[in-house]
Amino acid sequence: MARTAPTAPITTSPVAPAIALRPATAADIDTIADIWQRGWLDAHLGRVPTALLDYRRPEDFQALVPARLATTTVAERSSADGDAAILGFVTWHDDEIEQLYVDAPARGTGVAGALFAQGEAAISARFPRAWLAVVAGNARARRFYERSGWSDAGPYDYAARTTGETTVPVPVHRYEKSLR
């Protein structure tokens, strides 16, 4: 199925009112890739097969972002001088919350909840249930998902994409949530 973008920009988040949510654009690629790579290392280093690290360099994340723009929402906070800083992003693919990352200084501020709610809303427009994969050792993320009403459906091996057709099996837990 084709990826679809949110139907309209979102101006503020009901979860974190100081945060604006909007569809990602090509101008956001560098920032999204940077947040993704730093967040990925924080959440996965020491918890995934070392073979995957060869495919998680900054340039790899740069290459992964463009194909996901149509189904990516960013959270940003504007400063008094009018500049906006992207604090995190959510990406979905069909019924999967594929990526959810918040820049470390913005964690605990409601950004993740706002982005997560947006991902759920986008998926619920087409699917009654959503799922995501989380590395078993990522206790912080697992607690967040459980507080957000998601249930651990058990362990399995996720085929993490590398380059081309190559994948690396990563032990994860599948989390699920009914959206209707």
Backbone torsions as a table, in degrees:
resi	resn	phi	psi	omega
1	MET	NA	148.1	179.9
2	ALA	-74.1	147.6	175.3
3	ARG	-76.5	142.1	179.7
4	THR	-124.4	143.5	-179.4
5	ALA	-86.9	160.1	172.7
6	PRO	-55.6	147.3	-174.9
7	THR	-71.0	-27.5	-179.2
8	ALA	-151.7	152.1	176.5
9	PRO	-61.1	149.1	178.0
10	ILE	-107.1	128.9	-173.9
11	THR	-86.7	-42.4	177.1
12	THR	-141.1	158.4	180.0
13	SER	-95.9	134.2	175.2
14	PRO	-69.8	-21.3	-179.6
15	VAL	-81.6	-41.7	-179.7
16	ALA	-132.9	86.7	-170.7
17	PRO	-57.5	-25.1	-179.8
18	ALA	-79.9	-2.0	-176.7
19	ILE	-105.4	130.8	174.4
20	ALA	-98.8	135.1	174.9
21	LEU	-108.9	140.7	177.9
22	ARG	-155.0	158.4	175.6
23	PRO	-62.3	142.1	177.4
24	ALA	-68.6	151.9	176.7
25	THR	-127.7	170.5	178.7
26	ALA	-59.3	-28.8	178.6
27	ALA	-67.0	-16.1	-178.2
28	ASP	-92.0	-6.9	-172.0
29	ILE	-53.3	-49.9	-177.1
30	ASP	-60.9	-44.4	-177.9
31	THR	-68.2	-43.6	178.1
32	ILE	-60.5	-46.6	-179.8
33	ALA	-60.1	-40.3	-180.0
34	ASP	-66.3	-48.1	178.8
35	ILE	-62.1	-42.4	-178.9
36	TRP	-62.4	-48.7	-177.1
37	GLN	-64.8	-45.3	179.4
38	ARG	-65.9	-41.9	178.4
39	GLY	-67.1	-39.1	179.0
40	TRP	-61.9	-46.5	179.1
41	LEU	-61.1	-42.8	180.0
42	ASP	-60.3	-42.1	-175.4
43	ALA	-85.1	-23.4	-169.4
44	HIS	-117.0	-23.5	-176.4
45	LEU	-58.3	124.7	-178.0
46	GLY	84.0	-2.1	-177.9
47	ARG	-118.9	-3.4	-179.4
48	VAL	-128.1	162.3	177.1
49	PRO	-56.9	137.1	-178.1
50	THR	-61.4	-24.8	178.7
51	ALA	-59.8	-27.0	-179.0
52	LEU	-72.4	-26.2	-178.0
53	LEU	-61.0	-29.1	178.3
54	ASP	-63.3	-17.6	-177.0
55	TYR	-113.8	17.9	-178.6
56	ARG	-127.6	43.6	175.5
57	ARG	-87.4	163.3	179.7
58	PRO	-51.2	-42.0	-178.6
59	GLU	-67.4	-27.3	177.2
60	ASP	-68.1	-42.3	177.8
61	PHE	-67.2	-37.9	176.1
62	GLN	-57.3	-39.2	-178.8
63	ALA	-74.4	-27.0	-177.4
64	LEU	-80.3	-28.0	-172.1
65	VAL	-67.2	-48.0	-172.2
66	PRO	-53.5	-40.4	-178.4
67	ALA	-68.9	-14.7	-177.0
68	ARG	-103.0	-2.9	-174.9
69	LEU	-56.7	-38.8	-176.0
70	ALA	-65.3	-20.3	179.1
71	THR	-122.9	36.4	178.4
72	THR	-123.5	133.0	172.9
73	THR	-115.4	136.6	176.5
74	VAL	-108.4	152.9	172.8
75	ALA	-109.6	134.4	178.7
76	GLU	-139.5	155.7	176.2
77	ARG	-122.4	131.1	178.0
78	SER	-89.5	144.8	177.1
79	SER	-94.5	172.1	-179.1
80	ALA	-61.0	-28.9	-179.2
81	ASP	-87.2	5.8	175.6
82	GLY	93.7	-6.8	177.1
83	ASP	-75.8	146.7	178.4
84	ALA	-116.7	139.0	177.7
85	ALA	-117.6	128.2	176.5
86	ILE	-75.5	128.8	-176.5
87	LEU	-103.6	-18.9	-179.0
88	GLY	176.4	-179.9	-179.2
89	PHE	-155.5	158.7	171.9
90	VAL	-130.0	141.3	177.4
91	THR	-131.5	137.3	177.5
92	TRP	-126.4	155.5	176.2
93	HIS	-140.0	115.9	-174.5
94	ASP	51.7	-118.3	-176.3
95	ASP	-98.8	14.9	-178.2
96	GLU	-109.3	130.4	164.2
97	ILE	-76.5	105.0	-171.2
98	GLU	-82.9	-41.4	-179.7
99	GLN	-142.2	140.2	172.7
100	LEU	-145.7	110.9	-178.9
101	TYR	-136.4	138.7	176.8
102	VAL	-125.5	133.4	178.0
103	ASP	-57.3	138.9	-173.2
104	ALA	-49.1	-45.7	-178.6
105	PRO	-65.2	-18.1	-178.5
106	ALA	-97.3	-1.3	179.2
107	ARG	-67.5	141.7	179.9
108	GLY	83.2	8.8	-177.5
109	THR	-105.9	-0.2	-177.3
110	GLY	99.0	-5.5	-179.2
111	VAL	-62.3	-47.5	-178.5
112	ALA	-60.1	-42.7	179.3
113	GLY	-62.5	-41.0	179.3
114	ALA	-65.2	-45.1	179.3
115	LEU	-66.1	-42.6	-179.1
116	PHE	-61.2	-44.2	178.1
117	ALA	-61.1	-38.5	177.9
118	GLN	-65.7	-43.1	177.1
119	GLY	-61.7	-43.7	177.8
120	GLU	-60.8	-43.8	-179.9
121	ALA	-62.8	-41.0	179.8
122	ALA	-64.8	-41.8	179.7
123	ILE	-68.9	-41.3	-175.7
124	SER	-63.8	-18.7	176.8
125	ALA	-66.5	-21.7	-176.8
126	ARG	-126.0	-19.5	-174.5
127	PHE	-135.2	145.8	179.5
128	PRO	-81.7	-15.2	-174.9
129	ARG	-140.7	145.2	177.7
130	ALA	-121.7	160.4	177.0
131	TRP	-143.4	164.4	174.0
132	LEU	-154.7	162.5	177.8
133	ALA	-114.2	137.1	177.8
134	VAL	-136.1	134.6	178.3
135	VAL	-59.4	134.0	-174.4
136	ALA	-53.6	-38.4	-176.9
137	GLY	-80.0	-0.9	-178.7
138	ASN	-89.3	76.1	-175.0
139	ALA	-63.1	-37.0	-179.2
140	ARG	-61.3	-47.1	179.9
141	ALA	-65.5	-41.5	-179.4
142	ARG	-62.1	-40.2	176.5
143	ARG	-63.0	-42.5	179.5
144	PHE	-60.7	-46.8	-179.0
145	TYR	-62.6	-42.4	-179.8
146	GLU	-65.7	-40.0	175.8
147	ARG	-64.0	-25.2	-179.2
148	SER	-88.7	8.1	175.2
149	GLY	91.4	11.7	179.4
150	TRP	-91.1	150.4	-179.1
151	SER	-116.9	141.8	176.6
152	ASP	-75.0	114.5	179.9
153	ALA	-93.4	3.4	174.9
154	GLY	112.7	169.7	-177.8
155	PRO	-81.1	153.0	170.0
156	TYR	-164.6	171.9	177.8
157	ASP	-97.4	119.7	178.8
158	TYR	-89.9	131.5	178.6
159	ALA	-83.5	91.2	-179.1
160	ALA	-72.6	127.7	-179.6
161	ARG	-71.1	143.4	174.7
162	THR	-116.3	-106.0	174.9
163	THR	-123.0	149.7	-179.8
164	GLY	60.0	-129.3	-178.1
165	GLU	-98.5	2.1	-176.6
166	THR	-75.8	139.1	173.8
167	THR	-133.7	159.7	174.8
168	VAL	-124.3	125.5	178.1
169	PRO	-71.1	129.9	-179.2
170	VAL	-122.7	124.0	176.5
171	PRO	-67.0	122.6	-178.1
172	VAL	-137.6	176.0	168.0
173	HIS	-115.1	139.1	176.1
174	ARG	-91.6	125.5	175.4
175	TYR	-108.4	144.4	-177.9
176	GLU	-135.8	155.6	176.5
177	LYS	-151.0	133.9	172.4
178	SER	-76.8	131.9	-176.5
179	LEU	-103.8	-2.0	-179.0
180	ARG	-127.0	NA	NA
